[in-house]
Amino acid sequence: MITMNDREFKQLTDLIRCNYGISLSKEKKSLIIGRLHNILSKKGLNNFSEYYNYIISDKSGQAVIELINKITTNHTFFMREINHFNYFNSTVLPYLVSNVKNKDLRIWSAGCSTGEEPYTLAMIIADYLGINKQQWNTNILATDISSDVINYASKGLYSDDQVKPIPEKWKKNYFKKFDDGNSILVDRIKNEVIYRKFNLMENIFPFKKKFHVIFCRNVMIYFNEKTKHNLINKFYECTEQGGYLFIGYSESINHDKTKYKYIMPAIYRKE
């Protein structure tokens, strides 16, 4: 196993933190070595100094994409933190349907991972609007820094174990059998989600219109306080008045440093 000295660890983690906001402590060194070892072996690199030089000299950008794909943890599942989805269905959607006059719902799943979150939102919206669905634009923007998970999510294909937590009526209405052991979302749900690779550390978000709802759950646990505060401010600026922000239950926002109003655990609103 190739080892990593303190200088190499600092080089690599500074690169990741400065460009992607992800802070990795020294306790993560063995994890990083384990996840990157095969890359160094395949590239014929002798140490992490050579790997760092390989990344920064790669003009195609593929090397850093591969790095981010390896070091990010993309663990999620359908119906995760279900109280959020219940609140979205019982409170947020009724408010939006009553107040969005142009019937253009703008929802962003930031850090969407393998797609379970945005697809769940799409199914909730389809259920809620019913026969009126065709009158609305309800496309959901789903972004992540990992091209691997974006490619996975866009297929809408999940194992039977993955879809197990989903209500039976959703399995019946919104999935079809793909093969033994796998199911695929029907097109009318799969096409509701627009997947894009996007880095939340961009200084300026390029969106022309503001969002009514932003889900960014279990992403900021990797960020330091300054990075998290800056991101929350950028979210606020691209949230419609009366819009909502959902974060993970393991995350928190300093109420004195945000303009969002606290609604309930991990749910905030722009008022």
Stockholm file with secondary structure:
# STOCKHOLM 1.0

chainA/1-271         MITMNDREFKQLTDLIRCNYGISLSKEKKSLIIGRLHNILSKKGLNNFSEYYNYIISDKSGQAVIELINKITTNHTFFMREINHFNYFNSTVLPYLVSNVKNKDLRIWSAGCSTGEEPYTLAMIIADYLGINKQQWNTNILATDISSDVINYASKGLYSDDQVKPIPEKWKKNYFKKFDDGNSILVDRIKNEVIYRKFNLMENIFPFKKKFHVIFCRNVMIYFNEKTKHNLINKFYECTEQGGYLFIGYSESINHDKTKYKYIMPAIYRKE
#=GR chainA/1-271 SS CCCCCHHHHHHHHHHHHHHHCCCCCGGGHHHHHHHHHHHHHHHTCCSHHHHHHHHHHCTTSHHHHHHHHHHCCCCCCTTTTHHHHHHIIIIIHHHHHHHCTTCBCCEEEETCTTSHHHHHHHHHHHHHHGGGGGGSBCCEEEEESCHHHHHHHHHTEEEHHHHTTSCHHHHHHHEEEEETTEEEECHHHHTTEEEEECCTTCSSCCCSSCEEEEEECSSGGGSCHHHHHHHHHHHHHTEEEEEEEEECTTCCCCGGGCSSEEEETTEEECC
#=GC SS_cons         CCCCCHHHHHHHHHHHHHHHCCCCCGGGHHHHHHHHHHHHHHHTCCSHHHHHHHHHHCTTSHHHHHHHHHHCCCCCCTTTTHHHHHHIIIIIHHHHHHHCTTCBCCEEEETCTTSHHHHHHHHHHHHHHGGGGGGSBCCEEEEESCHHHHHHHHHTEEEHHHHTTSCHHHHHHHEEEEETTEEEECHHHHTTEEEEECCTTCSSCCCSSCEEEEEECSSGGGSCHHHHHHHHHHHHHTEEEEEEEEECTTCCCCGGGCSSEEEETTEEECC
//
